[in-house]
Amino acid sequence: MANFLFVLRSNDNEKATRCFQFAKIAHLKGHNVNLFLIDNGVDWAVKGRDGSVKTITGDCVDDYMGYLVDHQVPVGVCTPCAKNRKLDEAGFNTNMALDGGPHLIDMAAESKIFNF
């Protein structure tokens, strides 16, 4: 199976919904999946964030996030992006951890990449 890396750099609801949707689909198909949140995308790491806002297609972040957390699909959260927004790992979903650029580059070297 393939390695997929989904990079989310926006806190935009539609971009996040699509990112998490495709990550779930890839995981369900048996692929190796990693996500990485950078820039404003780190806002999605916060446990309990409202993900119920529907997109134009009628789905939302909550339709996919629970699966990713329950199946412990790994999500790296850019350390400086999070720290400068006063986000702490203790408040993240259980499948998410602070991570850095070197690991992102290593994953990218081995993966098909989707950017949102």
C-alpha positions, 0 to 999 in steps of 0.5 A, a space after each residue: 500500500 501507499 504512504 499518504 501525507 495530508 498537510 493542513 495549513 488552514 483553519 478553514 472549515 471546508 479545507 479541514 473537512 476535505 483533508 480529514 475526509 481524504 485521510 479517512 478514506 485512505 486509511 480505510 483503504 489500508 494505506 499508511 496515513 499521516 497528517 501534519 498541521 502547520 500555520 493556522 491548521 494547528 487550531 484543529 489539534 485542540 480537543 473539543 473544537 467545534 467541528 460541526 459546521 457543515 460544508 456546502 456538501 453537507 459534511 463536516 470535520 466531525 464526520 471524520 475526526 472521530 475516526 482519525 482519533 479512534 484509529 490513532 491515525 498520527 497527526 503531527 502538529 508544528 511545534 512553533 506554530 502551536 507554541 506561538 498560538 499558546 496551544 499545548 499538547 495536553 489539550 490536543 486530541 490523543 492521536 496528535 503530538 507536537 512535531 517539527 519540520 525535520 520529521 515532516 520532510 522525512 515523511 514527505 520524502 516517502 509519501 504522496 502529499 496532499 496540501 490543504 
